[in-house]
Amino acid sequence: MTALSLHVSAIYAGILGLLAAALTVRVILNRVKSGITAGDGGNPQLAQAIRAHANFIEQAPLALLLLIVAEGLGMPTSLLNGLGSALVVARVANAWGLSRSLGPTMPRQAGAGLTVLVVAATSLTILYRALGMY
């Protein structure tokens, strides 16, 4: 059995991992600054940091998993790079928007919408390839 080569999705996993780490550090720094060890204690800056981190954790893993599956099925590198780049832009925009306000912001809405498009497009390409194999 040979190892599966996932070079393209590995790049996006690394980038998204760094974004996750940055969002985690932001929560930690806000906790230290506010002295709040659990929940947000009504602190708006901590609430924003927690929500930005949580939204990333809710959305990024599925999108990344789909990218990995698509690469494993042999999707073209250009398609993988387009989807991966869009995912990174979407997650950065969403995190930035959530970091500015818990209410609706253009970056947050654009990031959320683009993430949904990446998940849907990647899912459709996977289904197209997988069903075409049979």
N, C-alpha and C positions, 0 to 999 in steps of 0.2 A: 504494500500500500504506500502511495506517495503522499507527501504533505501537500495540502491545498495552498496555493500561493494567493494571498490576498493583499497585494502591495498597495493598491489604490485605496481600498477601504481602511487599511492600516493607517494611512496618512490622516484621514478624516477622524479616525478613532483617536489618534494622538492629539490632534487639534482640539477635538471636543473634550478629551480628557483634561487638557490644560484649562479650557473654559470652565469645566466642572470644578477643578481645583481652585480657580480664581473665585468662583461664586461661593465655594465653601469657606475660603479664607475671609471673604467679605462678611459672611455670617459670623464667623468666629471673632473677627475684629469688632463688629458691632456688639456682640455679646460681652466682650471684655470691656469695651467703652461704656456700655450701659449697666453692666453688672447683672444683667438678666441671664439666668442660666437655662431657663425652660420657657417655651412659648415666646411671645413677643412683648409681654408686659405692657402693651399699649404704646410701645415706642414705635413711631412711624418708620424711622430709618431701619430699625431691626426688622419690622414687618416687611418692608420692601425687600431687604436682603434675603429674608427667609423665602418670600414668595418667588423671587427671581431664581433662587436655587431650586426650590421645589418644582417650579414649572419646567426648568431644564431637565430635572430628574424624571418628570412625568412624560416628557416628549422625546428627548434625544435618544434614549436607548432603543426604542422600537424603530425609529428612523435609521439608526446606525445598523441595527440587526438586519433590516431590509436591504440596506446597501451591501452588507456582507453577503447575504444570500444572493443578491443580484450578481455580485462579482463571482461568487462560486458557480453560478449558472453560466458564466462566460459572457456577461454583458460587455459591450464595447467600452473601452477605457474612457473615450470621450463622453459617453453617457454617464458613466460612473462619476467622472470628474465634475460634470455639470450638476448632477444631483447632490454630490458631496459638497461642492462649493455653495450651492443654494442652501443646503442644510446649515452650514456654518454661518452664512450671512443671516439666515432666519433666526438662529439661536442667539447670535450676538445682538441682533436688533431687538429681539424679545427681551433678553436680559437687560439691555440698556433701557428699554422702555419701562420695564418693571422697576428698575432701579431709580427711575425719575418719579414715578407715581404708581399707586395701586389702582388708580382709575384708568380709563382708556387713554392711550397715547398712540400716535401714529406708528412709532417703531414697534410697540408691543403688538398692535393689530396686524401690521405688515409681517412681523416675525411669525405670529401665530398662523396667519393665512398661508405664508410661504412654507411653513413646516407641514401643514396639512397637504399642500400641493405636492411636496416632495414625498410624503408618505404615500399618497394616492398614486402618483406617477410611478414610484418605485414598485409598489404593489402590483400595478397593472403590467409593468414590464416583466415582473417575475411570473405572473400568471400567464402572460402571453408566451414566454419562453418555456415555462413548465408544461403548459398544456400542448404546446407545439412539439414537445418531445415524445408525446404518446401517439 
